[in-house]
Amino acid sequence: MYEKGGLLPHPQTTGSRERSRSPWTLIAQVIAFCVLLKISFDILLSPLARHDGSEALAKCPQVEPLFPTQKSSALSKMDDYIISPKFLNETVSRMAGAIQIPSQSYDDLGPIGEDARWDIMFEFAVYLEKTFPLVHSTLNLEKVNTHGLLYTWQGSDENLSPTVLMAHQDVVPVADSTVGQWTHPPFSGFFDGRYIWGRGSSDCKNNLIGIMEAVELLIDAGFEPKRTLILSFGFDEEISGGEGAGHLAKALISRYGKDGAAVIVDEGAGTATVWGSTFALPGVAEKGYIDVEIIIRMPGGHSSIPPAHNGIGVMSELITMIEANPYEPHLHTDNPFLSLLQCGAAHSSEFPSKLKKLLPSHKGETCSKKDKLALEAAKAGDDVKYLFTTSIAPDVISGGVKSNALPERTVVLVNHRVNVGDHPSDVQVKLTKLAGKVAAKHNLTLHAFNDEPETPRSITLNSGKHVLEPAPVTPTVVDEITPYGVLSGTTRALYGEKLFMAPGIMTGNTDTRYYWDLTKHIFRYGPGWDPEQEGLGGVHTVDEKLSISAHIKGVSWYSLFIRNMDEAELA
């Protein structure tokens, strides 16, 4: 080897020495390049990265915890009492008593005063009067349309718009066939040391009793409001609320005028852990609603000589076509779920990278039929997808009267919950188009939403009596003192700053549908939260139950919110 090296020309020898040093030279050059690159990034790119982060935070600002400034030894004792074992035992008893009154509302209820099934509401009102004596001796109680309960705690400053707290007295009926499936009887109010069991425990006698508990305790502690407080309790929310909330809202709008209330808090969304973070999600919007009745009239006759397609077959074809043409997920700019995504991007370390990538370029109103962000978000499951998608559900069907007679009239009821940003009229247009195809194929006349009478060979489309546009979206700005800011600050005062606030949306409808003219600031929120019982708590089904921990937190929240709203100098 040495000899070979010695035989090489001198220039080659020199080159060989340079090559022997080149790895170290290369390493030095790489290090220098990296240093220069980092300096360049810090100077040029890092501010942009920080800007992106601050921009994300700016889209989901969080308010500081908000505590009432008015203090007294009695109020301090009240706060301590609410978290004491003594109060736990007492509120369990009061909740159980409320559950034991089976205030069920039925779809086929007749007029009040004629149908005796309404009369259970008298018993519930008497129970409240006996259980909360200070509320009934201090607040003014009006009975609206017999069973609507409207309490007014008059404030000392008539210039302040009132706070309105809502709940409903009625519950979903328990089918006799399901009673044996319950772990504890549905109207027992059984307490197992952690949960109170029974129909209405989570929907929503917990809110109603929680509100009454808070007001009773505030009165006992000597609190006197400056801002008027109104408690408005309907009695038929589970059958659309027309007799209860429909009349209560009219009374309040007549008294206080359009936008006459400062804020409304009714039952609604709660708290959920997603993407590694916990969010309180007060509902600031509700989807719209439309039922469509589809009637197919075709000739009858003996079933031993059937046509190729009878009314039931044609209806089946139309239902199949409707289900084969679902609505696309779409996140309109004003849909609160878009705000939740922005909050997730700002505050959640586990927020999906694909969603984070799609968020900045998302436009709520677009000519494209495909909303990439909505389609990606919808992959989380139907419970998420239908927060920003119009739903279709054929729910009720009938046709035919005898096994040997062809059906002359077949009827199906199709329920739709309309996406925020869309309209019930969009549903009518789409169904008219689909029904038109089936009508043309089978030589039927189409009567679409025009009040024309049915004809012997026809398809008729009718809207139900409850057609509802998506609710106006409640403002969620917090750059001034706003109702959303007060609600947020109250919630973070109770649960801590590790809990984030984000706007929520309701797929169903609440009694607030009647109150849109009373205030722009409507929140559908269940403030009681137990981290070990997230979810609906068996609402509308077997084994409905309530965490006593969540219930007590709810009482604390109502007492704080009433005081915080009383002090708020709203913008």
VOGU-3710 file (C-alpha; in Angstrom, 3 decimals, decimal comma):
1> myekggllph> 0,000/0,000/0,000  2,779/2,427/0,919  4,635/1,604/-2,173  1,562/2,249/-4,213  1,123/5,574/-2,526  4,726/6,454/-3,138  4,336/5,724/-6,818  1,487/8,268/-7,174  2,257/11,683/-8,625  2,604/14,493/-6,064
11> pqttgsrers> -0,572/16,264/-6,956  -2,455/13,042/-6,271  -0,722/12,751/-2,924  -1,815/16,240/-2,019  -5,354/15,428/-3,112  -5,320/12,333/-0,946  -4,486/14,389/2,140  -7,387/16,767/1,360  -9,774/13,851/1,032  -8,645/12,523/4,383
21> rspwtliaqv> -9,680/15,798/6,002  -12,944/16,282/4,053  -15,343/14,433/6,419  -14,471/16,831/9,236  -14,739/19,758/6,894  -18,149/18,529/5,746  -19,351/18,140/9,332  -18,253/21,682/10,132  -20,032/22,977/7,073  -23,256/21,145/8,007
31> iafcvllkis> -23,126/22,530/11,543  -22,597/26,030/10,226  -25,497/25,620/7,807  -27,810/24,413/10,575  -26,875/27,356/12,758  -27,557/29,773/9,907  -30,839/28,002/9,140  -32,016/28,291/12,759  -31,092/31,970/12,854  -33,008/32,504/9,623
41> fdillsplar> -36,035/30,662/11,016  -35,983/32,675/14,237  -35,776/35,917/12,292  -38,154/35,168/9,453  -40,406/32,229/10,203  -40,800/31,990/13,948  -42,936/35,139/14,161  -45,209/33,614/11,548  -45,523/30,406/13,548  -46,261/32,394/16,667
51> hdgsealakc> -48,792/34,377/14,667  -50,537/31,155/13,572  -50,745/30,033/17,195  -52,040/33,361/18,416  -54,508/33,478/15,556  -55,886/30,087/16,603  -56,206/31,274/20,205  -57,886/34,465/19,027  -60,646/32,401/17,417  -61,423/30,739/20,741
61> pqveplfptq> -60,727/33,252/23,531  -61,271/32,108/27,110  -62,523/34,395/29,863  -61,134/34,410/33,353  -63,093/32,698/36,140  -65,803/35,047/37,380  -66,773/35,193/41,041  -69,427/37,471/42,570  -67,954/40,484/44,330  -70,866/40,815/46,750
71> kssalskmdd> -69,890/38,831/49,812  -71,384/38,177/53,214  -70,946/35,602/55,920  -74,388/34,197/55,049  -73,477/33,760/51,382  -70,172/32,131/52,317  -72,010/29,746/54,630  -74,441/29,013/51,798  -71,604/28,094/49,441  -70,131/25,771/52,066
81> yiispkflne> -73,524/24,256/52,825  -74,119/23,322/49,183  -71,063/21,049/49,230  -71,845/19,542/52,642  -73,118/15,985/53,305  -76,218/17,490/54,929  -77,242/19,262/51,737  -76,516/16,127/49,698  -78,976/14,125/51,773  -81,598/16,847/51,625
91> tvsrmagaiq> -81,386/17,475/47,886  -81,479/13,728/47,191  -84,777/13,608/49,062  -86,168/16,585/47,158  -85,075/15,203/43,782  -86,545/11,809/44,626  -89,859/13,429/45,537  -89,977/15,216/42,184  -89,198/12,020/40,259  -91,907/10,115/42,153
101> ipsqsyddlg> -94,565/12,337/40,557  -95,061/10,767/37,082  -95,646/13,985/35,143  -95,709/12,256/31,773  -96,844/14,071/28,632  -98,428/12,103/25,797  -98,658/12,846/22,093  -102,425/12,306/22,108  -103,299/14,541/25,049  -106,635/16,289/24,679
111> pigedarwdi> -107,446/19,851/25,762  -106,407/21,015/29,233  -109,361/20,716/31,560  -110,870/17,889/29,518  -108,129/15,268/29,436  -107,523/14,097/33,010  -103,931/13,101/32,204  -102,930/16,765/32,504  -104,014/16,827/36,150  -100,759/15,267/37,418
121> mfefavylek> -99,269/18,734/36,904  -101,390/20,044/39,774  -99,674/17,536/42,050  -96,236/18,629/40,870  -97,004/22,319/41,494  -98,209/21,513/45,021  -95,011/19,547/45,634  -92,870/22,538/44,626  -94,846/24,860/46,890  -94,428/22,533/49,861
131> tfplvhstln> -90,732/21,817/49,161  -89,537/25,387/48,509  -91,497/27,624/50,899  -89,159/30,643/50,685  -89,416/30,732/46,895  -93,193/30,775/47,154  -93,321/33,405/49,865  -90,788/35,716/48,165  -91,301/35,369/44,404  -94,529/36,173/42,589
141> lekvnthgll> -96,039/33,044/41,023  -98,377/33,186/38,036  -100,111/30,142/36,561  -100,080/30,510/32,783  -102,492/28,333/30,800  -103,289/26,434/34,009  -100,013/24,541/34,459  -97,270/26,899/33,284  -95,319/28,185/36,297  -93,956/31,728/35,971
151> ytwqgsdenl> -91,997/32,977/39,001  -90,750/36,575/39,226  -88,179/37,759/41,759  -88,425/41,487/41,269  -85,092/43,304/41,190  -84,458/46,699/42,732  -83,219/48,240/39,448  -85,966/48,281/36,829  -83,493/49,487/34,219  -81,776/46,092/34,187
161> sptvlmahqd> -83,179/43,499/31,810  -84,139/40,273/33,589  -82,334/36,949/33,756  -84,556/34,042/32,691  -83,953/30,463/33,857  -86,026/27,719/32,256  -86,875/24,046/32,690  -89,886/21,826/32,038  -92,034/19,871/34,456  -93,050/17,034/32,138
171> vvpvadstvg> -91,188/13,859/31,268  -91,219/11,316/28,464  -93,644/8,470/29,180  -92,312/5,103/30,311  -93,720/2,293/28,179  -95,310/-0,422/30,298  -93,372/-3,050/28,344  -90,035/-1,577/29,498  -90,717/-1,179/33,227  -89,173/-4,554/34,039
181> qwthppfsgf> -85,952/-3,595/32,230  -85,139/-0,799/34,672  -82,487/-1,464/37,318  -84,682/0,489/39,725  -88,345/1,378/39,155  -88,694/4,367/36,804  -90,621/6,549/39,269  -88,879/5,461/42,457  -86,230/8,174/42,732  -83,983/5,456/44,158
191> fdgryiwgrg> -80,581/6,671/45,381  -77,741/4,151/45,361  -75,178/6,423/47,002  -74,025/7,920/43,721  -76,926/8,098/41,280  -80,582/9,040/41,571  -82,605/6,772/39,273  -85,822/7,543/37,489  -87,613/9,183/34,596  -86,907/12,902/34,543
201> ssdcknnlig> -83,755/12,666/36,648  -81,666/13,945/33,722  -84,408/15,459/31,537  -84,938/17,760/33,171  -86,226/17,755/36,750  -82,588/18,029/37,780  -82,442/21,514/36,232  -85,804/22,554/37,645  -85,038/21,360/41,169  -81,473/22,715/40,891
211> imeavellid> -82,815/26,182/40,052  -85,318/26,066/42,901  -82,642/24,877/45,338  -80,358/27,775/44,368  -83,068/30,421/44,677  -84,309/29,034/48,017  -80,758/29,141/49,387  -80,108/32,665/48,093  -83,272/33,933/49,754  -82,294/32,242/52,992
221> agfepkrtli> -78,843/33,876/52,778  -80,406/37,328/52,504  -79,548/37,930/48,842  -81,660/40,645/47,235  -81,348/41,002/43,452  -80,880/44,219/41,546  -81,667/42,446/38,264  -85,095/40,790/38,099  -84,938/36,994/37,994  -87,595/34,998/36,157
231> lsfgfdeeis> -88,179/31,247/36,400  -90,272/29,903/33,530  -91,318/26,246/33,742  -93,311/24,712/30,902  -95,235/21,463/31,176  -95,341/19,867/27,703  -91,855/20,274/26,263  -91,731/16,600/25,351  -94,668/17,103/22,966  -93,373/20,340/21,418
241> ggegaghlak> -94,255/22,802/24,194  -97,129/24,638/22,549  -99,381/24,670/25,607  -96,633/25,454/28,117  -93,679/27,412/26,730  -95,781/28,704/23,859  -98,001/30,603/26,325  -95,263/31,469/28,830  -93,111/33,078/26,123  -96,026/35,187/24,882
251> alisrygkdg> -96,646/36,426/28,416  -93,004/37,432/28,874  -92,650/39,063/25,446  -95,843/41,023/26,082  -94,476/42,184/29,437  -90,849/42,970/28,571  -90,984/43,527/24,820  -88,776/42,274/22,007  -85,234/41,600/23,223  -86,474/42,596/26,677
261> aavivdegag> -84,541/39,928/28,602  -80,795/39,937/29,184  -80,280/36,183/28,914  -82,066/32,829/28,902  -80,600/29,558/30,162  -82,604/26,415/29,454  -81,829/22,694/29,381  -79,342/21,554/26,779  -75,807/20,478/26,084  -73,300/19,802/28,843
271> tatvwgstfa> -69,593/19,084/29,112  -67,498/16,651/27,082  -63,896/15,519/26,890  -62,644/15,501/23,288  -59,195/15,593/21,727  -57,628/15,339/25,171  -59,317/18,493/26,501  -62,536/19,167/28,383  -65,051/21,597/26,901  -68,255/23,020/28,322
281> lpgvaekgyi> -70,572/23,303/25,324  -73,571/25,560/25,965  -75,908/25,259/23,011  -76,073/28,533/21,108  -78,109/27,164/18,195  -80,667/24,508/17,331  -81,256/22,740/14,054  -84,473/23,358/12,168  -87,345/20,902/11,923  -89,805/19,670/9,340
291> dveiiirmpg> -92,004/16,581/9,156  -93,154/15,620/5,676  -96,178/13,389/5,164  -96,030/11,408/1,918  -99,306/9,905/0,699  -99,507/7,516/-2,240  -102,944/6,783/-3,703  -103,225/3,831/-6,098  -106,106/1,604/-7,192  -107,201/-1,160/-4,867
301> ghssippahn> -108,555/-4,539/-5,783  -108,258/-8,175/-4,865  -104,742/-9,187/-3,911  -105,029/-12,397/-5,960  -104,726/-10,244/-9,094  -102,012/-7,712/-8,130  -100,433/-5,162/-10,442  -96,689/-5,110/-10,936  -96,415/-2,372/-8,293  -98,993/-1,472/-5,682
311> gigvmselit> -99,003/1,492/-3,289  -96,787/-0,146/-0,696  -94,257/-1,171/-3,318  -94,137/2,305/-4,832  -93,807/3,856/-1,377  -90,932/1,479/-0,638  -89,254/2,596/-3,848  -89,627/6,249/-2,885  -88,321/5,680/0,662  -85,337/3,789/-0,758
321> mieanpyeph> -84,645/6,685/-3,121  -84,897/9,217/-0,280  -82,458/7,251/1,883  -80,112/6,774/-1,080  -79,854/10,545/-1,475  -78,772/11,808/1,952  -77,736/15,369/2,622  -74,046/16,171/2,448  -72,273/17,320/5,623  -71,731/21,059/5,428
331> lhtdnpflsl> -70,264/23,484/7,932  -71,795/26,866/7,262  -69,933/29,837/8,717  -72,444/30,345/11,528  -72,576/26,690/12,624  -71,263/26,516/16,213  -69,488/23,234/15,512  -67,054/25,181/13,341  -66,239/27,255/16,427  -65,718/24,062/18,418
341> lqcgaahsse> -63,230/22,868/15,807  -61,407/26,181/16,094  -61,328/25,787/19,878  -59,996/22,277/19,518  -57,224/23,506/17,241  -56,337/26,215/19,749  -56,508/24,300/23,014  -56,280/20,543/22,385  -52,969/18,763/21,954  -54,687/15,745/20,393
351> fpsklkkllp> -56,679/17,696/17,823  -56,535/15,741/14,530  -53,895/16,986/12,137  -56,152/16,596/9,084  -58,778/18,860/10,625  -56,147/21,387/11,650  -54,806/21,408/8,097  -58,259/21,951/6,560  -59,473/24,599/9,009  -57,580/27,676/7,721
361> shkgetcskk> -58,821/27,285/4,156  -62,419/26,403/5,022  -65,114/28,642/3,638  -68,620/28,145/4,946  -70,264/29,373/1,772  -68,791/27,728/-1,284  -69,900/26,815/-4,770  -68,394/23,366/-4,334  -70,816/20,620/-3,289  -68,118/18,964/-1,219
371> dklaleaaka> -67,115/20,515/2,080  -63,802/18,819/2,788  -63,633/19,942/6,407  -67,185/18,768/7,128  -66,586/15,425/5,406  -63,438/14,846/7,447  -65,123/15,855/10,715  -68,086/13,595/9,926  -65,813/10,548/10,061  -66,024/10,784/13,863
381> gddvkylftt> -69,484/9,173/13,677  -73,162/9,939/13,173  -73,498/11,719/16,514  -70,969/14,254/15,229  -72,002/14,265/11,573  -75,566/15,297/12,315  -74,393/18,418/14,118  -73,792/19,856/10,632  -75,900/17,679/8,341  -79,629/17,671/7,653
391> siapdvisgg> -80,992/14,329/8,814  -83,640/12,126/7,187  -85,682/9,609/9,169  -88,800/7,805/7,865  -90,432/7,222/11,262  -94,077/6,237/10,815  -95,689/4,183/8,040  -99,136/2,749/7,368  -100,924/1,154/4,435  -103,449/-1,533/3,700
401> vksnalpert> -106,294/-2,820/5,835  -106,661/-6,497/4,910  -104,502/-9,341/3,660  -106,589/-9,930/0,538  -107,114/-6,269/-0,416  -104,613/-4,114/-2,278  -103,690/-0,905/-0,410  -105,435/2,169/-1,764  -103,690/4,681/0,495  -100,158/4,357/1,874
411> vvlvnhrvnv> -98,703/6,996/4,182  -95,232/7,598/5,582  -93,986/10,378/7,857  -90,402/11,499/7,248  -88,710/13,607/9,930  -85,933/16,067/9,053  -83,664/18,060/11,366  -82,389/20,917/9,241  -78,742/21,961/9,306  -77,813/25,414/10,576
421> gdhpsdvqvk> -77,440/27,540/7,455  -80,068/25,573/5,509  -83,877/25,858/5,479  -86,952/23,599/5,602  -87,738/24,848/2,096  -84,550/23,100/0,904  -86,056/19,837/2,140  -89,276/20,518/0,261  -87,404/21,191/-2,980  -85,373/18,004/-2,706
431> ltklagkvaa> -88,348/15,773/-1,850  -90,383/17,285/-4,675  -87,643/16,343/-7,124  -87,323/12,773/-5,863  -91,064/12,187/-5,639  -91,422/13,610/-9,140  -89,169/10,887/-10,537  -91,224/8,135/-8,914  -94,505/9,750/-9,972  -93,371/9,977/-13,580
441> khnltlhafn> -92,221/6,358/-13,609  -95,578/5,062/-12,348  -97,822/7,574/-14,117  -98,965/9,280/-10,913  -99,927/12,915/-10,373  -97,687/14,820/-7,964  -99,190/17,274/-5,436  -96,182/18,840/-3,724  -96,743/21,191/-0,774  -99,554/23,048/-2,517
451> depetprsit> -102,597/22,096/-0,397  -104,232/20,390/-3,371  -106,562/17,516/-2,447  -105,467/13,948/-2,974  -106,498/12,300/-6,227  -106,948/8,562/-6,920  -103,582/8,021/-8,674  -101,201/10,435/-6,995  -98,324/11,233/-4,668  -99,067/14,017/-2,196
461> lnsgkhvlep> -96,440/15,799/-0,079  -97,571/17,759/2,988  -95,568/19,632/5,612  -96,452/18,886/9,219  -97,770/21,625/11,482  -94,409/22,067/13,232  -92,085/23,582/10,622  -89,195/25,376/12,277  -86,257/27,271/10,836  -82,868/26,733/12,509
471> apvtptvvde> -82,676/28,925/15,605  -80,893/32,286/15,491  -77,303/31,773/16,628  -76,513/33,332/19,992  -73,561/35,781/20,011  -70,442/34,408/21,689  -68,164/37,429/21,699  -66,267/38,105/24,917  -64,368/41,285/24,086  -66,920/43,144/26,236
481> itpygvlsgt> -69,075/42,089/29,183  -71,603/39,821/27,503  -74,033/37,119/28,652  -71,800/34,469/27,045  -68,838/35,917/28,919  -70,742/35,791/32,223  -71,842/32,209/31,568  -68,282/31,234/30,619  -66,710/32,954/33,602  -69,203/31,342/35,974
491> tralygeklf> -68,490/27,895/34,547  -64,712/28,282/34,786  -65,048/29,661/38,312  -66,791/26,438/39,317  -64,721/23,912/37,365  -61,342/25,608/36,952  -59,297/26,953/34,078  -58,437/23,522/32,689  -61,997/23,458/31,403  -62,448/25,350/28,146
501> mapgimtgnt> -65,590/26,988/26,805  -66,802/26,433/23,254  -70,152/27,040/21,542  -72,383/23,988/21,223  -75,327/23,060/19,015  -78,527/21,119/19,672  -79,735/18,512/17,173  -83,132/18,501/18,898  -85,368/21,401/19,864  -86,129/22,795/23,307
511> dtryywdltk> -88,783/25,141/24,694  -86,532/28,040/23,712  -88,037/27,859/20,196  -90,825/30,095/21,520  -88,511/32,646/23,140  -86,485/33,851/20,164  -88,064/37,323/20,337  -87,399/37,722/24,073  -83,590/37,871/23,779  -80,747/37,207/21,360
521> hifrygpgwd> -78,809/35,560/24,185  -80,243/32,056/24,559  -78,155/29,235/25,993  -79,195/25,587/26,183  -76,917/24,288/28,888  -76,875/21,681/31,613  -74,337/23,116/34,059  -73,991/20,088/36,337  -70,984/17,954/35,399  -69,534/14,753/36,767
531> peqeglggvh> -66,421/13,656/34,803  -67,385/10,050/35,437  -70,861/10,440/33,927  -70,450/12,278/30,663  -73,217/11,678/28,170  -76,999/11,789/28,213  -77,593/9,779/31,393  -80,217/7,509/29,839  -82,409/10,368/28,641  -85,609/9,084/26,941
541> tvdeklsisa> -84,742/5,448/27,588  -84,427/2,735/30,205  -82,322/3,434/33,322  -82,293/7,211/33,198  -80,206/8,391/36,128  -78,473/11,438/37,566  -75,091/11,757/39,251  -75,648/13,434/42,614  -72,240/15,070/42,247  -73,324/16,649/38,963
551> hikgvswysl> -76,613/17,765/40,488  -74,906/19,538/43,388  -72,488/21,220/40,980  -75,529/22,406/39,070  -77,001/24,002/42,188  -73,686/25,793/42,809  -73,608/26,969/39,195  -77,113/28,445/39,300  -76,369/30,301/42,546  -73,152/31,742/41,074
561> firnmdeael> -74,720/32,629/37,724  -77,645/34,468/39,315  -75,220/36,584/41,369  -72,796/37,153/38,493  -75,604/38,274/36,182  -76,907/40,522/38,942  -73,577/42,357/39,016  -72,853/42,337/35,276  -72,740/45,699/33,530  -73,611/44,269/30,129
571> a> -72,411/45,970/26,986
//
